[in-house]
Amino acid sequence: MNGFWFKLLVRVANLCGPWLFVVVSRIIATGYFVFSWRRVAESCLFYAALYPEKGRLFNLWCTFKQYQNFTTIHFDRFLEAQAKSASYTAVGWEKLEEVIGGQGGILLMSHLGNWEMAATLLKKKREDLQLLLYMGVKEKEGVERMQKDDLRRSGVTIIGIDKENNSPFSAVAGINFLRSGGLVSMAGDIVWRSNQRKVRVTFLGYDAYLPEAPFVFSLVSGAPLFVFFAFRTGRNTYHFTLSDPIPIQPKSRSDRAAAISQAAQQYAGLLEESLRQHPSEWYHFDRFIH
């Protein structure tokens, strides 16, 4: 959905009630499910790997639920704009308190759960929090552009990652942000560019490729690397979990690649464990396993 139609839906739903937003967004999601067969096929392959004992109809049903659940991301943002703030519980917040304002920290987020709501509520929990998000830039952005604008207005710093070009200044900005005691959020489960440095891991018994950058950031800066998930537990309610820091401690320069690979596999293990608990909140619609 482009920005114009999304804004129109929001305006009409403000007049008629949230139910209209739910109904229309679910109809749109059904349309994508019916007509976007290439993406649907990718999701079916993914769920076949997650549930190898199940059949095709079950995998198709899982994909349908995936598309329907994706609408809740936009619905909860709609409620947030109506000053109906989300409620949440959190496990591990004290780990962030220990690094904020000091050595800083890296939040390894995933396309599992609602990372946007996590960023919004982190800022609300601590208004003076310095939070930087690295986000991919699409050629045609509609709702995504509005999403980024909303985050910027809430005080979050956004750095766009172009799929074609890679500016060294974006990495320098992240390192400086960490040195000032801020938090830097990076996607751990998506590779933006074909020439991007990757780490191979095992996921659901298959090969998957993760971006190397978050682990290099942690290694170079010395900032701890946390795995952060935000799962929806009900209408506009969430549960956050923060892992213990993933250690990246090579014994020598020649051991760096092995240390990064080990850390990436540890993240993949946490991602797989959380996926099995929340299979319908997987919002990665491109190929992930090979």
Summary of the structure (lengths in Angstrom):
residues: 290
radius of gyration: 19.0
end to end distance: 29.3
largest distance: 62.8
contacts: 889
relative contact order: 0.16
helix: 52%
strand: 21%
